[in-house]
Each structure stands twice: as structure tokens, then as C-alpha cells.
Amino acid sequence: MTSLYHLLLRLYPAEYHNLFAPEMAAVHARAYAEQRQRGWGPLLAYTAIELCGVLAGVLREWVAKAATDSEYLAASSPATSIAPPQTEIERCRTELDALVQKMVHAIAHHDFDGARRYANEESRERERLRRLLATQAPEPRR
């Protein structure tokens, strides 16, 4: 099971894997040992739930990465011009980066209420960035 778990951790995006894989593996090893002492039933239940959780997490992280990457690529496209001040867009992106780091930190420390709060703030900030980018007028053609 431990080998399979480590293999599944490699499915996460590299950035996520580098930040969290060692801690996730350590937590898994402790939990797996505890469940093993409780018997086959709890061990099988834990294994099934954990495998589903890892696979769901992998999917969620790849979707988040794809969404973030495409937003930043679209925002930096030369087809867009600067209607709102660039500094406002940059401030918004900086705030997004900070919120993501806070959310990652909260998750790493099992502060799931804090992580949920940062995720909600991030959603609002991401919507603000989307609105700012949508208000940009295309460059006039000559």
C-alpha cells in the first residue's frame, strides 16, 4: 500500500508534489500503521477512502493548475491593452498569489477552516481579476 501511495503522489503537479508529498507520505504512514493495528476491516476502509481521496486531490490540483495557467496566459496576451491601470491588475495577481500561499499553508497545517476562508477570498479575488481583464479594450487596429 505504501508503494502505491507514493506512486499516486507522483501524479500531483510537480509544484504541489514538491511542497506536500513528504508530509502527506509521513501522515499516511502513521495513519496506515494505526489502522493496521485495528484490524483488516478498518485497514481496508481506510485504504479505499485514502486512495479515492488522493485521486480526487490529483484531479482537483491539475484542474486548478490548468485554470490558473490559462488565466495568466490570457492576461499576458499581446491582444489585450491596458484599460484599467496595470498596477491594479498586478495588485490583484499579487493578492491572489498571497491567498494561495496562505491556503497552502493552512492545508499543510490541517487548518481546514482557515483554508476554506482563504479559498473563498481567492474566489472573490479571482472574479475581481476576471472583471478587470474583461474591461480591457482590445488595441485599435490601424
VEXDREN-2710 file (C-alpha; in Angstrom, 1 decimal):
% VEXDREN-2710
k/r/px/py/pz
1/MET/0.0/0.0/0.0
2/THR/2.8/2.4/0.8
3/SER/4.4/1.9/-2.6
4/LEU/1.1/2.5/-4.3
5/TYR/0.5/5.7/-2.2
6/HIS/3.9/7.1/-3.1
7/LEU/3.2/6.3/-6.8
8/LEU/-0.1/8.1/-6.7
9/LEU/1.6/11.1/-5.0
10/ARG/3.7/11.4/-8.2
11/LEU/0.5/12.1/-10.2
12/TYR/0.2/15.5/-8.5
13/PRO/1.6/18.6/-10.4
14/ALA/5.3/19.0/-9.6
15/GLU/4.9/22.2/-7.6
16/TYR/2.3/20.6/-5.4
17/HIS/4.2/17.3/-5.1
18/ASN/7.4/19.1/-4.1
19/LEU/5.6/21.1/-1.4
20/PHE/3.4/18.4/0.1
21/ALA/4.5/14.9/-0.8
22/PRO/6.9/14.3/2.1
23/GLU/4.4/15.5/4.7
24/MET/1.5/13.6/3.0
25/ALA/3.6/10.4/3.0
26/ALA/4.5/10.8/6.6
27/VAL/0.9/11.4/7.7
28/HIS/-0.2/8.4/5.6
29/ALA/2.4/6.1/7.1
30/ARG/1.3/7.0/10.7
31/ALA/-2.4/6.6/9.8
32/TYR/-1.8/3.3/8.0
33/ALA/0.1/1.9/11.0
34/GLU/-2.8/2.9/13.3
35/GLN/-5.4/1.3/11.1
36/ARG/-3.4/-1.8/10.6
37/GLN/-3.4/-2.3/14.4
38/ARG/-7.2/-2.0/14.4
39/GLY/-7.7/-5.0/12.1
40/TRP/-8.4/-5.8/8.5
41/GLY/-11.8/-4.1/8.3
42/PRO/-10.7/-0.6/9.4
43/LEU/-7.5/-1.0/7.3
44/LEU/-9.5/-1.8/4.1
45/ALA/-11.9/1.0/4.7
46/TYR/-9.0/3.4/5.3
47/THR/-7.2/2.2/2.2
48/ALA/-10.3/2.7/0.0
49/ILE/-11.1/6.2/1.4
50/GLU/-7.4/7.3/1.2
51/LEU/-7.0/6.1/-2.4
52/CYS/-10.2/7.9/-3.5
53/GLY/-9.0/11.0/-1.7
54/VAL/-5.6/11.0/-3.4
55/LEU/-7.1/10.5/-6.8
56/ALA/-9.7/13.3/-6.2
57/GLY/-6.9/15.6/-5.0
58/VAL/-4.8/14.9/-8.0
59/LEU/-7.7/15.8/-10.3
60/ARG/-8.5/18.9/-8.3
61/GLU/-4.9/20.1/-8.4
62/TRP/-4.5/19.6/-12.1
63/VAL/-7.7/21.4/-12.8
64/ALA/-6.6/24.3/-10.5
65/LYS/-3.2/24.4/-12.2
66/ALA/-4.8/24.4/-15.7
67/ALA/-7.2/27.2/-14.7
68/THR/-4.5/29.3/-13.2
69/ASP/-2.1/28.9/-16.0
70/SER/-4.7/29.7/-18.7
71/GLU/-5.8/32.8/-16.8
72/TYR/-2.3/34.1/-16.6
73/LEU/-1.6/33.3/-20.2
74/ALA/-4.7/35.0/-21.4
75/ALA/-3.9/38.1/-19.2
76/SER/-0.4/38.4/-20.7
77/SER/-1.6/38.0/-24.3
78/PRO/-0.4/40.9/-26.6
79/ALA/-4.0/41.1/-27.9
80/THR/-5.1/42.9/-24.7
81/SER/-4.5/46.5/-23.9
82/ILE/-4.4/48.3/-20.6
83/ALA/-7.8/49.8/-19.9
84/PRO/-7.6/49.7/-16.1
85/PRO/-4.2/50.7/-14.7
86/GLN/-1.8/47.8/-15.0
87/THR/-0.9/48.3/-11.4
88/GLU/-4.4/47.4/-10.3
89/ILE/-4.2/44.1/-12.2
90/GLU/-0.8/43.4/-10.8
91/ARG/-2.0/44.1/-7.3
92/CYS/-4.9/41.7/-7.8
93/ARG/-2.5/39.0/-9.0
94/THR/-0.2/39.6/-6.1
95/GLU/-3.1/39.3/-3.7
96/LEU/-4.1/36.0/-5.5
97/ASP/-0.6/34.6/-5.1
98/ALA/-0.6/35.6/-1.4
99/LEU/-4.0/34.0/-0.8
100/VAL/-3.0/30.7/-2.5
101/GLN/0.2/30.6/-0.3
102/LYS/-1.9/31.2/2.8
103/MET/-4.4/28.5/1.7
104/VAL/-1.5/26.0/1.1
105/HIS/0.0/26.8/4.5
106/ALA/-3.4/26.3/6.2
107/ILE/-3.9/23.0/4.5
108/ALA/-0.4/21.9/5.3
109/HIS/-1.1/22.6/9.0
110/HIS/-4.5/21.0/8.9
111/ASP/-6.3/24.3/9.5
112/PHE/-9.2/23.5/7.1
113/ASP/-11.5/26.3/8.4
114/GLY/-8.7/28.8/7.5
115/ALA/-8.1/27.1/4.2
116/ARG/-11.8/27.3/3.4
117/ARG/-11.8/31.0/4.3
118/TYR/-8.7/31.7/2.1
119/ALA/-10.3/29.7/-0.7
120/ASN/-13.4/31.9/-0.6
121/GLU/-11.3/35.0/-0.6
122/GLU/-9.3/33.6/-3.5
123/SER/-12.6/33.0/-5.5
124/ARG/-13.7/36.6/-4.9
125/GLU/-10.2/37.9/-5.9
126/ARG/-10.1/35.7/-9.0
127/GLU/-13.6/37.0/-10.0
128/ARG/-12.2/40.6/-9.5
129/LEU/-9.3/39.8/-11.8
130/ARG/-11.6/38.3/-14.4
131/ARG/-13.7/41.5/-14.3
132/LEU/-10.6/43.7/-14.6
133/LEU/-9.3/41.7/-17.6
134/ALA/-12.8/41.8/-19.2
135/THR/-12.9/45.6/-19.0
136/GLN/-9.7/45.9/-21.0
137/ALA/-10.4/47.1/-24.5
138/PRO/-8.6/45.5/-27.5
139/GLU/-5.9/47.6/-29.1
140/PRO/-7.2/49.7/-32.0
141/ARG/-6.3/48.3/-35.4
142/ARG/-4.6/50.6/-37.9
END
